[in-house]
Every structure is written in C-alpha cells, then in structure tokens.
Amino acid sequence: MDINFFKQTRIVDGGMGQELLARGMKPNSTLWSANAILDENYHQLVLDIHIDFIKAGAEIIVTTTFATRQKRLKENNLLDKFEYLNQKAGEIAQAAKQKFPNTYIAGGIPPQNLTYDADNRDESEIIENFHSQAKALNPYIDFFYFDVWSSIKEVKCGVEAIKEFKKPYLVGLHISEGTTLPSKENIKEIKNIIDENTLGVMLSCVSPENFEQNLLELKNLNVPFGFKLNGFVTTKLRESYTSVFLGKKTNPNEILGKRKDLTPTKIQEIAKKFKENGATIIGGCCETRPSHIKAMAKIK
C-alpha cells in the first residue's frame, strides 16, 4: 500500500457497532459488534453494512473487530472463539472488497483492556494481545488501524506488535474531552513514535467539538491527519466502559447518549470546515450511518 495514500482526501466508513444495533441486532453484554460475528445469522447484515458504507462513498472499511479482543471474549466465556471471530470478520470484509475491488480494508485493532481508558498493564502483555489479534487479521487486510487508543504507550506497543507483518498503520487516538489523552499525555508526544510506516494520525470516536480543540496539535505533527467523528453525547464515564455494560443487554447510546443535532447535512458542514483546515482522513464512528458518510463523501 502506498504510504502517501492519505496525503489526499480519503473517506473512511462509519460506525459498524451502532449501525448493527440500529438494524436490529440484539445487544449482548459487552460483546457489542462481536455478537454479529459470533452469530452467523448476522453475517449477511455485517456484509450489507460494509457494502452500504462503500456505496455511500467510503474508500476504506474497518474490520468488525472492536469487540473481538481477548478481554471482551474472556468476560463472556468465549476466549476459545478468539481466532475464529477475528478471521471471520476479516473474511466478511474481504467479501465486500471482492464486490468492490478498489476498497481498502483496515484491520481494526482496538484497545486491549478498557475502552476510553489508558491501558496501564505491563508492556509485554499489551504487545502480546495486540500481536495475537494482528496475526489473525493480517491475511485479510491492507493496513492496520489502531482503533480508539488512549495512550502513547499503547501506540508504542502496537508498533512493536505488528512489525513482523510489514504493513503500514493508521493511528486512531481518543480524547474524551479537552486536549489530553485519557493517559493525560498530549498528542504531540506521538512524534517520537511516528516512523516510515505511519499512514497518518487521527482522532477516533470523538465529538466534532473535541476534534476542533485538537486540530492544531494534529496539524503540527506534519503527517496526514483526520477524524472518525461520533454521535454520542459523551465518552467520559465515571465508571469504566466495560463495567457499565458487563452482563447487561444495553445499547451503548442508552448510557452515552445520542445527539440529535448531527444530521448528515450538519456532519457535511463540519467535515468541510475540517478539510479546509487540512484534514484528509474523513470518516465516522459510533452513531454515524451510511447517510452521514454519503454527505461527507460529497466534499471530497
């Protein structure tokens, strides 16, 4: 894959997990989108959503692997399904690519511990977790996407974990509010990690307002940058994301809230403004549907 791919405007897909729920998938504890890979009755739905995002204008689709990390599967007594679930997600993404060969597949590697929270475990354990998931996904993808990570330490571990696969990576950092990562670090600290395999750096699963607060810091990294915007009211929780949902059959937007103001037209206006300020990686996250991606794709 061309390392300069994101130096021109590219459209990434929207939020798979929330779209699955919106189309009728039943919530299942902390499995979230992994439930659609576990239950073969939902496989066609996953494929249909990938295809709908592509038809809307997405050039990149992300594998449905945000909840197929080892921690989530352990919580649900499904660790023995780890390789199968990650490989099946890769296969379904490949099925979409076969229909639309110009599509790129991003291997979504989620945070390996908690969501929206820094991983403070030993680096060797984090690297092993990242490597295991990357290994399962590697045959199906064009590049790795570090999906909603909350610390510089995680990025350092991720880069080490994927070295043997010799594929580029896109960094997706998360900021719940303000201008620091959940780890209390600043975006600029990633400069010490960025290397010749870095496709770009983006803020993932963030509000438009929060992205705007951090736009200058991203621009100063001097690499392609952009966003996957969410439609949640907040991602700042008093309890950990996992503990809130464990054992409950609840849609995340019942806890995090769902904004009503981010219509496709509004998202298009926001994306246009950010593009004019240098963003070239444009996409959506939770609560952004194919209609949002279609609106954003029009500004390309």
SULCOR-V902209 format. One record per residue. N is the residue number from 0. RES is the residue in one small letter. PHI is phi as a letter, one per 30 degrees, with the letter a starting at -180 (none if undefined). PSI is psi in whole degrees, 0 to 359 (NA if undefined). Layout:
n->{N & N}
res->{RES & RES}
phi->{PHI & PHI}
psi->{PSI & PSI}
This chain:
n->{0 & 1 & 2 & 3 & 4 & 5 & 6 & 7 & 8 & 9 & 10 & 11 & 12 & 13 & 14 & 15 & 16 & 17 & 18 & 19 & 20 & 21 & 22 & 23 & 24 & 25 & 26 & 27 & 28 & 29 & 30 & 31 & 32 & 33 & 34 & 35 & 36 & 37 & 38 & 39 & 40 & 41 & 42 & 43 & 44 & 45 & 46 & 47 & 48 & 49 & 50 & 51 & 52 & 53 & 54 & 55 & 56 & 57 & 58 & 59 & 60 & 61 & 62 & 63 & 64 & 65 & 66 & 67 & 68 & 69 & 70 & 71 & 72 & 73 & 74 & 75 & 76 & 77 & 78 & 79 & 80 & 81 & 82 & 83 & 84 & 85 & 86 & 87 & 88 & 89 & 90 & 91 & 92 & 93 & 94 & 95 & 96 & 97 & 98 & 99 & 100 & 101 & 102 & 103 & 104 & 105 & 106 & 107 & 108 & 109 & 110 & 111 & 112 & 113 & 114 & 115 & 116 & 117 & 118 & 119 & 120 & 121 & 122 & 123 & 124 & 125 & 126 & 127 & 128 & 129 & 130 & 131 & 132 & 133 & 134 & 135 & 136 & 137 & 138 & 139 & 140 & 141 & 142 & 143 & 144 & 145 & 146 & 147 & 148 & 149 & 150 & 151 & 152 & 153 & 154 & 155 & 156 & 157 & 158 & 159 & 160 & 161 & 162 & 163 & 164 & 165 & 166 & 167 & 168 & 169 & 170 & 171 & 172 & 173 & 174 & 175 & 176 & 177 & 178 & 179 & 180 & 181 & 182 & 183 & 184 & 185 & 186 & 187 & 188 & 189 & 190 & 191 & 192 & 193 & 194 & 195 & 196 & 197 & 198 & 199 & 200 & 201 & 202 & 203 & 204 & 205 & 206 & 207 & 208 & 209 & 210 & 211 & 212 & 213 & 214 & 215 & 216 & 217 & 218 & 219 & 220 & 221 & 222 & 223 & 224 & 225 & 226 & 227 & 228 & 229 & 230 & 231 & 232 & 233 & 234 & 235 & 236 & 237 & 238 & 239 & 240 & 241 & 242 & 243 & 244 & 245 & 246 & 247 & 248 & 249 & 250 & 251 & 252 & 253 & 254 & 255 & 256 & 257 & 258 & 259 & 260 & 261 & 262 & 263 & 264 & 265 & 266 & 267 & 268 & 269 & 270 & 271 & 272 & 273 & 274 & 275 & 276 & 277 & 278 & 279 & 280 & 281 & 282 & 283 & 284 & 285 & 286 & 287 & 288 & 289 & 290 & 291 & 292 & 293 & 294 & 295 & 296 & 297 & 298 & 299}
res->{m & d & i & n & f & f & k & q & t & r & i & v & d & g & g & m & g & q & e & l & l & a & r & g & m & k & p & n & s & t & l & w & s & a & n & a & i & l & d & e & n & y & h & q & l & v & l & d & i & h & i & d & f & i & k & a & g & a & e & i & i & v & t & t & t & f & a & t & r & q & k & r & l & k & e & n & n & l & l & d & k & f & e & y & l & n & q & k & a & g & e & i & a & q & a & a & k & q & k & f & p & n & t & y & i & a & g & g & i & p & p & q & n & l & t & y & d & a & d & n & r & d & e & s & e & i & i & e & n & f & h & s & q & a & k & a & l & n & p & y & i & d & f & f & y & f & d & v & w & s & s & i & k & e & v & k & c & g & v & e & a & i & k & e & f & k & k & p & y & l & v & g & l & h & i & s & e & g & t & t & l & p & s & k & e & n & i & k & e & i & k & n & i & i & d & e & n & t & l & g & v & m & l & s & c & v & s & p & e & n & f & e & q & n & l & l & e & l & k & n & l & n & v & p & f & g & f & k & l & n & g & f & v & t & t & k & l & r & e & s & y & t & s & v & f & l & g & k & k & t & n & p & n & e & i & l & g & k & r & k & d & l & t & p & t & k & i & q & e & i & a & k & k & f & k & e & n & g & a & t & i & i & g & g & c & c & e & t & r & p & s & h & i & k & a & m & a & k & i & k}
phi->{none & d & d & c & e & d & d & c & d & b & c & c & d & c & d & d & e & d & d & e & d & d & c & j & d & d & d & b & h & c & d & h & d & d & d & d & d & d & c & d & d & c & e & d & d & d & d & e & d & e & d & d & d & d & d & d & k & d & c & b & c & c & e & d & b & d & c & c & d & d & e & d & d & e & e & c & h & b & e & d & c & e & d & e & d & d & d & d & d & d & d & d & d & d & d & d & d & d & d & b & d & d & d & c & c & c & d & d & c & d & e & c & c & c & d & i & b & d & d & c & d & d & e & d & d & d & d & d & d & d & d & d & d & d & d & d & d & e & d & c & b & c & a & c & b & d & c & i & c & c & a & d & e & d & d & e & d & d & d & d & d & c & e & d & d & h & b & d & b & c & c & c & c & c & b & d & a & i & b & b & d & e & d & i & d & c & e & d & d & d & e & d & c & e & b & d & c & d & d & l & b & b & c & c & h & b & d & e & d & d & d & d & d & c & d & d & d & d & d & d & d & i & b & e & b & l & a & b & d & c & c & d & d & a & c & c & c & d & c & d & e & d & d & d & c & e & i & c & c & b & d & e & d & d & c & c & i & b & d & c & d & d & d & e & d & d & d & d & d & d & d & d & d & d & d & d & c & j & d & c & c & b & a & b & b & e & i & c & c & e & d & d & d & d & d & d & d & d & d & d}
psi->{139 & 122 & 342 & 10 & 317 & 10 & 345 & 162 & 128 & 145 & 124 & 160 & 184 & 205 & 109 & 312 & 310 & 330 & 322 & 315 & 320 & 333 & 10 & 357 & 137 & 133 & 147 & 90 & 226 & 9 & 328 & 238 & 336 & 336 & 328 & 338 & 325 & 318 & 109 & 343 & 342 & 358 & 318 & 324 & 318 & 314 & 315 & 321 & 316 & 312 & 321 & 323 & 320 & 314 & 332 & 344 & 0 & 130 & 342 & 131 & 146 & 135 & 149 & 70 & 15 & 327 & 10 & 21 & 159 & 319 & 311 & 320 & 323 & 316 & 331 & 18 & 42 & 21 & 331 & 347 & 4 & 303 & 316 & 313 & 319 & 319 & 319 & 320 & 321 & 319 & 318 & 320 & 321 & 325 & 324 & 319 & 326 & 327 & 331 & 81 & 340 & 359 & 141 & 144 & 122 & 125 & 102 & 113 & 109 & 171 & 143 & 355 & 259 & 156 & 140 & 25 & 139 & 143 & 109 & 13 & 173 & 141 & 322 & 324 & 319 & 315 & 317 & 317 & 313 & 314 & 318 & 316 & 320 & 321 & 318 & 326 & 334 & 317 & 344 & 355 & 163 & 328 & 165 & 144 & 115 & 101 & 103 & 56 & 152 & 9 & 157 & 325 & 317 & 319 & 316 & 315 & 320 & 317 & 318 & 321 & 331 & 3 & 315 & 341 & 348 & 47 & 150 & 170 & 150 & 128 & 126 & 99 & 156 & 137 & 120 & 321 & 156 & 212 & 19 & 152 & 164 & 336 & 357 & 9 & 163 & 150 & 322 & 340 & 349 & 348 & 330 & 350 & 327 & 131 & 193 & 349 & 6 & 119 & 329 & 176 & 133 & 165 & 129 & 139 & 51 & 160 & 155 & 321 & 320 & 323 & 317 & 322 & 332 & 7 & 316 & 318 & 319 & 316 & 323 & 351 & 341 & 37 & 163 & 140 & 166 & 212 & 157 & 103 & 142 & 170 & 21 & 157 & 322 & 156 & 13 & 109 & 150 & 324 & 166 & 151 & 317 & 314 & 330 & 322 & 346 & 125 & 1 & 147 & 82 & 138 & 130 & 329 & 347 & 338 & 316 & 347 & 155 & 122 & 142 & 349 & 343 & 68 & 164 & 320 & 317 & 318 & 321 & 317 & 317 & 313 & 321 & 317 & 317 & 324 & 318 & 340 & 13 & 352 & 133 & 348 & 109 & 121 & 184 & 164 & 218 & 133 & 13 & 126 & 174 & 327 & 326 & 317 & 320 & 319 & 317 & 324 & 335 & 341 & 354 & NA}
